[in-house]
Amino acid sequence: MPVSIVSNSASLIAQNSLRASNTRMGETMSKLSSGERVFSAAEDAAALGVGAGMKVEVAALRSAMLNTSTASSLLQVAEGALAQVTDILQRMKTLASQASSGQYSDVERNMVDAEFTKLRDEIDRIAADTSFGGQDLLSGDALYDVDYGHSIQADGISSPEFNSAVVTSDATFRYTYDSNTEELTMTRIDGGAAQTQTIDITALLDVTAGVGQNLTAGEEVLVQFSGPGVSITLDDAFDRTSDIMGTVTDNSGADIAFTFPAPVAPAVISEPVTFATTSVTDETVDALIALDASATEYSLASGMLTVDVQTDGAAVTLGGVAGVRYAVNGGAVGADGADSADLVSAPGYFDVYLTTASGTENILRVSFDSLTTSGTTDGTMDIPLGRGMFDADYTASGGDLSLEFMVGTSATANEDLLTVTLSPTTASVLGLTTLSVGTMTGAETTMGAIDTAIVTVNTMRAEIGANQSRLEFVALKLGTDIENTENARSALLDADIPDEIANLATDQALVEMGLAMLTRVNQQPERILQLLEG
């Protein structure tokens, strides 16, 4: 290599080496200061993506661990109360045994019965007073009789469950599903509070079935609508690619032409159908059931009312169906079972009413932009009267309380959701309400009833104990999952501190040597000039 003052190649080499050493030292210092091996996607995009997902997974697992601990505490509160009930029942059995002995008179038995009655009242007080976080545990949940305006099983939905804190009386609901947005909407249509809630179920379906896939046999997804107070379970009959909407099928033929308005975006309920959302009572569902039984025009299987569309070449009317009434363009409601008024007039809509036990109830409105007729050929129209509709008739309290605890990282039934059932322990449920030890005969009868009540309470305590034991193993598994997931995340993202310290020492030495060498090679042109001067 020639000795030159024009091209100082040695300096360039020293500069590149110094630049590389300085960059590595900066990266090492960043890793040591942050404690992370990968602090930007540019370093290791795959590790950063996988590690970030694991971090989210660990957070969800920790939340599930907290849920498990809280669930165990809740069950411990219930079990402690039941232990007191057991003690009370044992005392009541003692009193019944005492009163059934012949050495006592009825006057003395009445004295014993006074304590017996107070103890029975205490059982009711314990049942009413035992709660956890505002949730009553032993007083029982509400019971509902549920009827359907069409087959929800055909939609892949199992029987709904209701939150008794929200659904405190008779209630009527309707659900819809938009396959484009994968949004499931639940609407309370009887005018109750918290009318509508829409949930994007894409993530729920993807976690269980796989991205874009339908549920398969045995797979279920729980969807909880906290506002309306309803929970429904989707099963393998649910098709995520098919709408559950209020659509009208016009089969009127060539002589009658309806022009319906385009869907309104975002399409939660497709036009031209607008469902009624207030004052639709449970009697409406009863009327639909009766309509299915008495007429061939309505089907509970599909929720569709099929009516004749009649024309004489000028006017167009809807055929009459017993139990159905029509009102056209805001006009008067027609008679039960009568044909509609002429539909060929602006603005172009008709309302459908059902005749119920208490009167007439509006169900839906069908709108159309225009309607023309060119002949006299009749046709038909399918109107979704009962699509997605069901009601809950509040019957009484005293039903079993079903509690679901999230002990996983998704919402898959029987996997991430652990269900615990608590039966009520009121005196009525235990069969103690009419018992008395005021007579020898009553005391003898009471002993057998108390034995049955003790078995009932002990069975409940055993069930609670079994669930507590299960929760302990759930907690152990969650702890193991957290440990293993955190270790895997650490291996991907955390910096190896001893290794990085060694790298830092090496890089610092290289930087210092690079600076020294750069100083020397930059002095080389000066030495060449000294040769010229000599």
URRANOR-V189430 format. One record per helix or strand. SS is the DSSP state (~ for helix, > for strand). FROM is the first residue (numbers start at 0). TO is the last residue. If there is no record, write none. Layout:
BEGIN
ss: <SS/SS>
from: <FROM/FROM>
to: <TO/TO>
END
This chain:
BEGIN
ss: <~/>/~/~/>/>/>/~/>/>/>/>/>/~/>/>/>/>/>/>/~/>/>/>/>/>/>/>/>/>/>/>/>/~/>/~>
from: <8/35/44/105/130/134/140/152/156/160/170/182/195/201/220/229/243/248/255/272/281/297/303/315/323/348/359/369/378/388/400/411/416/439/493/496>
to: <33/35/98/128/131/135/147/154/156/161/177/187/199/208/224/233/243/250/258/274/293/298/310/317/327/354/366/372/382/398/405/412/421/492/493/532>
END
